[in-house]
Amino acid sequence: MNPGPSVFFEFHESEQKVRDRVTEIDEAQKELTVSVAESDGAVRAERLKQYVHSDIFPARLFALEELGKSGPEAVPTIIAMLDDPSFDAEADGLIKALVKAGGETVGEEVTGRLRRELAFWKTAGPNLTPGLWNQDLNSGTPLRGRYSQTYELILALESTHYSPARKTAIELRDLWRSLPQLNDSSGLNQMAEECDKLISQLGSK
């Protein structure tokens, strides 16, 4: 306990299972060290890919961070992961990695993804009720995750400076503000505010 004295308590896993887990983590660390030493960005990204799903949390964070450092050659692998539903839980981190790896060259790709998010909110938004942060879609995809992904795409476009994205940002901003259930002043209105920021930035280009 912290603060407080050390206290013994019952641990429900066997010693062998703990030892096996330590071995698994040690092997992952070694493999990640080899992966990031690879100079070919495409190969490096493919080696890191398996750890984006890892149940070893530090390994997952490390893999996402290193994907972003793998350069333009890693972009196809990152895009493939974003297109794979099994990586939906890591979408926010993958979008960040995509922009870090590809820079301004991925502006069109990110804009296309924002257009798809706009289409989603056009369909889903009018049918939502206030308090969407605690609701799920019928498809089983948490609304929180969808909101976070859309927001992360806007932040990504602020980094890519891709001027054609301005039209999509305006449409999303206007849609958001037209629906009280989306433009919730408890915090969801941050989406429209970030769109304003992107629109202003791109308008000066």
MODELLER restraints for C-alpha pairs under 7 A, 6 or more apart:
rsr = mdl.restraints
at = mdl.atoms
rsr.add(forms.Gaussian(group=physical.xy_distance, feature=features.Distance(at['CA:35:A'], at['CA:44:A']), mean=5.70, stdev=0.5))
rsr.add(forms.Gaussian(group=physical.xy_distance, feature=features.Distance(at['CA:35:A'], at['CA:47:A']), mean=5.83, stdev=0.5))
rsr.add(forms.Gaussian(group=physical.xy_distance, feature=features.Distance(at['CA:35:A'], at['CA:48:A']), mean=6.55, stdev=0.5))
rsr.add(forms.Gaussian(group=physical.xy_distance, feature=features.Distance(at['CA:36:A'], at['CA:44:A']), mean=6.30, stdev=0.5))
rsr.add(forms.Gaussian(group=physical.xy_distance, feature=features.Distance(at['CA:38:A'], at['CA:44:A']), mean=5.50, stdev=0.5))
rsr.add(forms.Gaussian(group=physical.xy_distance, feature=features.Distance(at['CA:41:A'], at['CA:70:A']), mean=4.87, stdev=0.5))
rsr.add(forms.Gaussian(group=physical.xy_distance, feature=features.Distance(at['CA:41:A'], at['CA:71:A']), mean=6.02, stdev=0.5))
rsr.add(forms.Gaussian(group=physical.xy_distance, feature=features.Distance(at['CA:41:A'], at['CA:73:A']), mean=4.94, stdev=0.5))
rsr.add(forms.Gaussian(group=physical.xy_distance, feature=features.Distance(at['CA:41:A'], at['CA:74:A']), mean=5.28, stdev=0.5))
rsr.add(forms.Gaussian(group=physical.xy_distance, feature=features.Distance(at['CA:42:A'], at['CA:73:A']), mean=4.90, stdev=0.5))
rsr.add(forms.Gaussian(group=physical.xy_distance, feature=features.Distance(at['CA:42:A'], at['CA:74:A']), mean=4.74, stdev=0.5))
rsr.add(forms.Gaussian(group=physical.xy_distance, feature=features.Distance(at['CA:44:A'], at['CA:70:A']), mean=6.82, stdev=0.5))
rsr.add(forms.Gaussian(group=physical.xy_distance, feature=features.Distance(at['CA:45:A'], at['CA:67:A']), mean=5.84, stdev=0.5))
rsr.add(forms.Gaussian(group=physical.xy_distance, feature=features.Distance(at['CA:45:A'], at['CA:70:A']), mean=6.65, stdev=0.5))
rsr.add(forms.Gaussian(group=physical.xy_distance, feature=features.Distance(at['CA:45:A'], at['CA:74:A']), mean=5.37, stdev=0.5))
rsr.add(forms.Gaussian(group=physical.xy_distance, feature=features.Distance(at['CA:45:A'], at['CA:77:A']), mean=6.47, stdev=0.5))
rsr.add(forms.Gaussian(group=physical.xy_distance, feature=features.Distance(at['CA:46:A'], at['CA:77:A']), mean=6.72, stdev=0.5))
rsr.add(forms.Gaussian(group=physical.xy_distance, feature=features.Distance(at['CA:48:A'], at['CA:63:A']), mean=5.47, stdev=0.5))
rsr.add(forms.Gaussian(group=physical.xy_distance, feature=features.Distance(at['CA:48:A'], at['CA:67:A']), mean=6.93, stdev=0.5))
rsr.add(forms.Gaussian(group=physical.xy_distance, feature=features.Distance(at['CA:51:A'], at['CA:59:A']), mean=6.32, stdev=0.5))
rsr.add(forms.Gaussian(group=physical.xy_distance, feature=features.Distance(at['CA:51:A'], at['CA:60:A']), mean=5.41, stdev=0.5))
rsr.add(forms.Gaussian(group=physical.xy_distance, feature=features.Distance(at['CA:51:A'], at['CA:63:A']), mean=5.90, stdev=0.5))
rsr.add(forms.Gaussian(group=physical.xy_distance, feature=features.Distance(at['CA:52:A'], at['CA:60:A']), mean=4.80, stdev=0.5))
rsr.add(forms.Gaussian(group=physical.xy_distance, feature=features.Distance(at['CA:52:A'], at['CA:63:A']), mean=5.82, stdev=0.5))
rsr.add(forms.Gaussian(group=physical.xy_distance, feature=features.Distance(at['CA:52:A'], at['CA:64:A']), mean=6.32, stdev=0.5))
rsr.add(forms.Gaussian(group=physical.xy_distance, feature=features.Distance(at['CA:53:A'], at['CA:60:A']), mean=6.55, stdev=0.5))
rsr.add(forms.Gaussian(group=physical.xy_distance, feature=features.Distance(at['CA:54:A'], at['CA:60:A']), mean=5.51, stdev=0.5))
rsr.add(forms.Gaussian(group=physical.xy_distance, feature=features.Distance(at['CA:64:A'], at['CA:93:A']), mean=6.29, stdev=0.5))
rsr.add(forms.Gaussian(group=physical.xy_distance, feature=features.Distance(at['CA:64:A'], at['CA:94:A']), mean=6.65, stdev=0.5))
rsr.add(forms.Gaussian(group=physical.xy_distance, feature=features.Distance(at['CA:64:A'], at['CA:97:A']), mean=6.35, stdev=0.5))
rsr.add(forms.Gaussian(group=physical.xy_distance, feature=features.Distance(at['CA:65:A'], at['CA:97:A']), mean=6.66, stdev=0.5))
rsr.add(forms.Gaussian(group=physical.xy_distance, feature=features.Distance(at['CA:67:A'], at['CA:97:A']), mean=5.81, stdev=0.5))
rsr.add(forms.Gaussian(group=physical.xy_distance, feature=features.Distance(at['CA:68:A'], at['CA:97:A']), mean=3.96, stdev=0.5))
rsr.add(forms.Gaussian(group=physical.xy_distance, feature=features.Distance(at['CA:68:A'], at['CA:98:A']), mean=6.28, stdev=0.5))
rsr.add(forms.Gaussian(group=physical.xy_distance, feature=features.Distance(at['CA:68:A'], at['CA:100:A']), mean=4.75, stdev=0.5))
rsr.add(forms.Gaussian(group=physical.xy_distance, feature=features.Distance(at['CA:68:A'], at['CA:101:A']), mean=4.55, stdev=0.5))
rsr.add(forms.Gaussian(group=physical.xy_distance, feature=features.Distance(at['CA:69:A'], at['CA:100:A']), mean=6.69, stdev=0.5))
rsr.add(forms.Gaussian(group=physical.xy_distance, feature=features.Distance(at['CA:69:A'], at['CA:101:A']), mean=5.82, stdev=0.5))
rsr.add(forms.Gaussian(group=physical.xy_distance, feature=features.Distance(at['CA:70:A'], at['CA:101:A']), mean=5.95, stdev=0.5))
rsr.add(forms.Gaussian(group=physical.xy_distance, feature=features.Distance(at['CA:71:A'], at['CA:101:A']), mean=4.30, stdev=0.5))
rsr.add(forms.Gaussian(group=physical.xy_distance, feature=features.Distance(at['CA:71:A'], at['CA:102:A']), mean=6.21, stdev=0.5))
rsr.add(forms.Gaussian(group=physical.xy_distance, feature=features.Distance(at['CA:72:A'], at['CA:101:A']), mean=5.35, stdev=0.5))
rsr.add(forms.Gaussian(group=physical.xy_distance, feature=features.Distance(at['CA:72:A'], at['CA:102:A']), mean=4.76, stdev=0.5))
rsr.add(forms.Gaussian(group=physical.xy_distance, feature=features.Distance(at['CA:74:A'], at['CA:101:A']), mean=6.72, stdev=0.5))
rsr.add(forms.Gaussian(group=physical.xy_distance, feature=features.Distance(at['CA:75:A'], at['CA:98:A']), mean=6.15, stdev=0.5))
rsr.add(forms.Gaussian(group=physical.xy_distance, feature=features.Distance(at['CA:75:A'], at['CA:101:A']), mean=6.46, stdev=0.5))
rsr.add(forms.Gaussian(group=physical.xy_distance, feature=features.Distance(at['CA:75:A'], at['CA:102:A']), mean=6.20, stdev=0.5))
rsr.add(forms.Gaussian(group=physical.xy_distance, feature=features.Distance(at['CA:78:A'], at['CA:94:A']), mean=6.57, stdev=0.5))
rsr.add(forms.Gaussian(group=physical.xy_distance, feature=features.Distance(at['CA:78:A'], at['CA:98:A']), mean=6.19, stdev=0.5))
rsr.add(forms.Gaussian(group=physical.xy_distance, feature=features.Distance(at['CA:81:A'], at['CA:87:A']), mean=6.05, stdev=0.5))
rsr.add(forms.Gaussian(group=physical.xy_distance, feature=features.Distance(at['CA:82:A'], at['CA:91:A']), mean=6.20, stdev=0.5))
rsr.add(forms.Gaussian(group=physical.xy_distance, feature=features.Distance(at['CA:82:A'], at['CA:94:A']), mean=6.80, stdev=0.5))
rsr.add(forms.Gaussian(group=physical.xy_distance, feature=features.Distance(at['CA:91:A'], at['CA:149:A']), mean=6.44, stdev=0.5))
rsr.add(forms.Gaussian(group=physical.xy_distance, feature=features.Distance(at['CA:92:A'], at['CA:148:A']), mean=6.92, stdev=0.5))
rsr.add(forms.Gaussian(group=physical.xy_distance, feature=features.Distance(at['CA:92:A'], at['CA:149:A']), mean=5.51, stdev=0.5))
rsr.add(forms.Gaussian(group=physical.xy_distance, feature=features.Distance(at['CA:92:A'], at['CA:152:A']), mean=6.16, stdev=0.5))
rsr.add(forms.Gaussian(group=physical.xy_distance, feature=features.Distance(at['CA:95:A'], at['CA:152:A']), mean=6.96, stdev=0.5))
rsr.add(forms.Gaussian(group=physical.xy_distance, feature=features.Distance(at['CA:95:A'], at['CA:153:A']), mean=6.91, stdev=0.5))
rsr.add(forms.Gaussian(group=physical.xy_distance, feature=features.Distance(at['CA:96:A'], at['CA:156:A']), mean=6.83, stdev=0.5))
rsr.add(forms.Gaussian(group=physical.xy_distance, feature=features.Distance(at['CA:99:A'], at['CA:106:A']), mean=6.64, stdev=0.5))
rsr.add(forms.Gaussian(group=physical.xy_distance, feature=features.Distance(at['CA:99:A'], at['CA:156:A']), mean=6.30, stdev=0.5))
rsr.add(forms.Gaussian(group=physical.xy_distance, feature=features.Distance(at['CA:103:A'], at['CA:160:A']), mean=5.96, stdev=0.5))
rsr.add(forms.Gaussian(group=physical.xy_distance, feature=features.Distance(at['CA:104:A'], at['CA:160:A']), mean=4.13, stdev=0.5))
rsr.add(forms.Gaussian(group=physical.xy_distance, feature=features.Distance(at['CA:104:A'], at['CA:161:A']), mean=6.64, stdev=0.5))
rsr.add(forms.Gaussian(group=physical.xy_distance, feature=features.Distance(at['CA:107:A'], at['CA:157:A']), mean=6.46, stdev=0.5))
rsr.add(forms.Gaussian(group=physical.xy_distance, feature=features.Distance(at['CA:107:A'], at['CA:160:A']), mean=5.33, stdev=0.5))
rsr.add(forms.Gaussian(group=physical.xy_distance, feature=features.Distance(at['CA:107:A'], at['CA:162:A']), mean=5.10, stdev=0.5))
rsr.add(forms.Gaussian(group=physical.xy_distance, feature=features.Distance(at['CA:110:A'], at['CA:153:A']), mean=6.46, stdev=0.5))
rsr.add(forms.Gaussian(group=physical.xy_distance, feature=features.Distance(at['CA:110:A'], at['CA:157:A']), mean=6.87, stdev=0.5))
rsr.add(forms.Gaussian(group=physical.xy_distance, feature=features.Distance(at['CA:111:A'], at['CA:165:A']), mean=5.56, stdev=0.5))
rsr.add(forms.Gaussian(group=physical.xy_distance, feature=features.Distance(at['CA:114:A'], at['CA:150:A']), mean=6.58, stdev=0.5))
rsr.add(forms.Gaussian(group=physical.xy_distance, feature=features.Distance(at['CA:114:A'], at['CA:153:A']), mean=6.23, stdev=0.5))
rsr.add(forms.Gaussian(group=physical.xy_distance, feature=features.Distance(at['CA:115:A'], at['CA:168:A']), mean=6.28, stdev=0.5))
rsr.add(forms.Gaussian(group=physical.xy_distance, feature=features.Distance(at['CA:117:A'], at['CA:150:A']), mean=6.14, stdev=0.5))
rsr.add(forms.Gaussian(group=physical.xy_distance, feature=features.Distance(at['CA:118:A'], at['CA:172:A']), mean=5.86, stdev=0.5))
rsr.add(forms.Gaussian(group=physical.xy_distance, feature=features.Distance(at['CA:125:A'], at['CA:182:A']), mean=6.82, stdev=0.5))
rsr.add(forms.Gaussian(group=physical.xy_distance, feature=features.Distance(at['CA:126:A'], at['CA:179:A']), mean=6.97, stdev=0.5))
rsr.add(forms.Gaussian(group=physical.xy_distance, feature=features.Distance(at['CA:128:A'], at['CA:181:A']), mean=6.56, stdev=0.5))
rsr.add(forms.Gaussian(group=physical.xy_distance, feature=features.Distance(at['CA:129:A'], at['CA:181:A']), mean=5.63, stdev=0.5))
rsr.add(forms.Gaussian(group=physical.xy_distance, feature=features.Distance(at['CA:130:A'], at['CA:181:A']), mean=4.38, stdev=0.5))
rsr.add(forms.Gaussian(group=physical.xy_distance, feature=features.Distance(at['CA:131:A'], at['CA:181:A']), mean=6.95, stdev=0.5))
rsr.add(forms.Gaussian(group=physical.xy_distance, feature=features.Distance(at['CA:132:A'], at['CA:143:A']), mean=6.96, stdev=0.5))
rsr.add(forms.Gaussian(group=physical.xy_distance, feature=features.Distance(at['CA:133:A'], at['CA:143:A']), mean=6.46, stdev=0.5))
rsr.add(forms.Gaussian(group=physical.xy_distance, feature=features.Distance(at['CA:133:A'], at['CA:144:A']), mean=5.73, stdev=0.5))
rsr.add(forms.Gaussian(group=physical.xy_distance, feature=features.Distance(at['CA:135:A'], at['CA:143:A']), mean=6.26, stdev=0.5))
rsr.add(forms.Gaussian(group=physical.xy_distance, feature=features.Distance(at['CA:136:A'], at['CA:142:A']), mean=4.66, stdev=0.5))
rsr.add(forms.Gaussian(group=physical.xy_distance, feature=features.Distance(at['CA:136:A'], at['CA:143:A']), mean=5.29, stdev=0.5))
rsr.add(forms.Gaussian(group=physical.xy_distance, feature=features.Distance(at['CA:137:A'], at['CA:143:A']), mean=6.33, stdev=0.5))
rsr.add(forms.Gaussian(group=physical.xy_distance, feature=features.Distance(at['CA:151:A'], at['CA:191:A']), mean=6.21, stdev=0.5))
rsr.add(forms.Gaussian(group=physical.xy_distance, feature=features.Distance(at['CA:154:A'], at['CA:195:A']), mean=6.79, stdev=0.5))
rsr.add(forms.Gaussian(group=physical.xy_distance, feature=features.Distance(at['CA:158:A'], at['CA:198:A']), mean=5.80, stdev=0.5))
rsr.add(forms.Gaussian(group=physical.xy_distance, feature=features.Distance(at['CA:161:A'], at['CA:202:A']), mean=6.51, stdev=0.5))
rsr.add(forms.Gaussian(group=physical.xy_distance, feature=features.Distance(at['CA:163:A'], at['CA:202:A']), mean=5.28, stdev=0.5))
rsr.add(forms.Gaussian(group=physical.xy_distance, feature=features.Distance(at['CA:163:A'], at['CA:205:A']), mean=6.80, stdev=0.5))
rsr.add(forms.Gaussian(group=physical.xy_distance, feature=features.Distance(at['CA:166:A'], at['CA:199:A']), mean=5.46, stdev=0.5))
rsr.add(forms.Gaussian(group=physical.xy_distance, feature=features.Distance(at['CA:166:A'], at['CA:202:A']), mean=6.17, stdev=0.5))
rsr.add(forms.Gaussian(group=physical.xy_distance, feature=features.Distance(at['CA:169:A'], at['CA:195:A']), mean=5.62, stdev=0.5))
rsr.add(forms.Gaussian(group=physical.xy_distance, feature=features.Distance(at['CA:169:A'], at['CA:199:A']), mean=6.46, stdev=0.5))
rsr.add(forms.Gaussian(group=physical.xy_distance, feature=features.Distance(at['CA:170:A'], at['CA:199:A']), mean=6.77, stdev=0.5))
rsr.add(forms.Gaussian(group=physical.xy_distance, feature=features.Distance(at['CA:173:A'], at['CA:192:A']), mean=4.76, stdev=0.5))
rsr.add(forms.Gaussian(group=physical.xy_distance, feature=features.Distance(at['CA:173:A'], at['CA:195:A']), mean=5.69, stdev=0.5))
rsr.add(forms.Gaussian(group=physical.xy_distance, feature=features.Distance(at['CA:176:A'], at['CA:182:A']), mean=5.62, stdev=0.5))
rsr.add(forms.Gaussian(group=physical.xy_distance, feature=features.Distance(at['CA:176:A'], at['CA:183:A']), mean=5.62, stdev=0.5))
rsr.add(forms.Gaussian(group=physical.xy_distance, feature=features.Distance(at['CA:176:A'], at['CA:192:A']), mean=6.18, stdev=0.5))
rsr.add(forms.Gaussian(group=physical.xy_distance, feature=features.Distance(at['CA:177:A'], at['CA:183:A']), mean=5.39, stdev=0.5))
rsr.add(forms.Gaussian(group=physical.xy_distance, feature=features.Distance(at['CA:177:A'], at['CA:192:A']), mean=6.79, stdev=0.5))
rsr.add(forms.Gaussian(group=physical.xy_distance, feature=features.Distance(at['CA:182:A'], at['CA:188:A']), mean=6.39, stdev=0.5))
rsr.add(forms.Gaussian(group=physical.xy_distance, feature=features.Distance(at['CA:183:A'], at['CA:189:A']), mean=4.38, stdev=0.5))
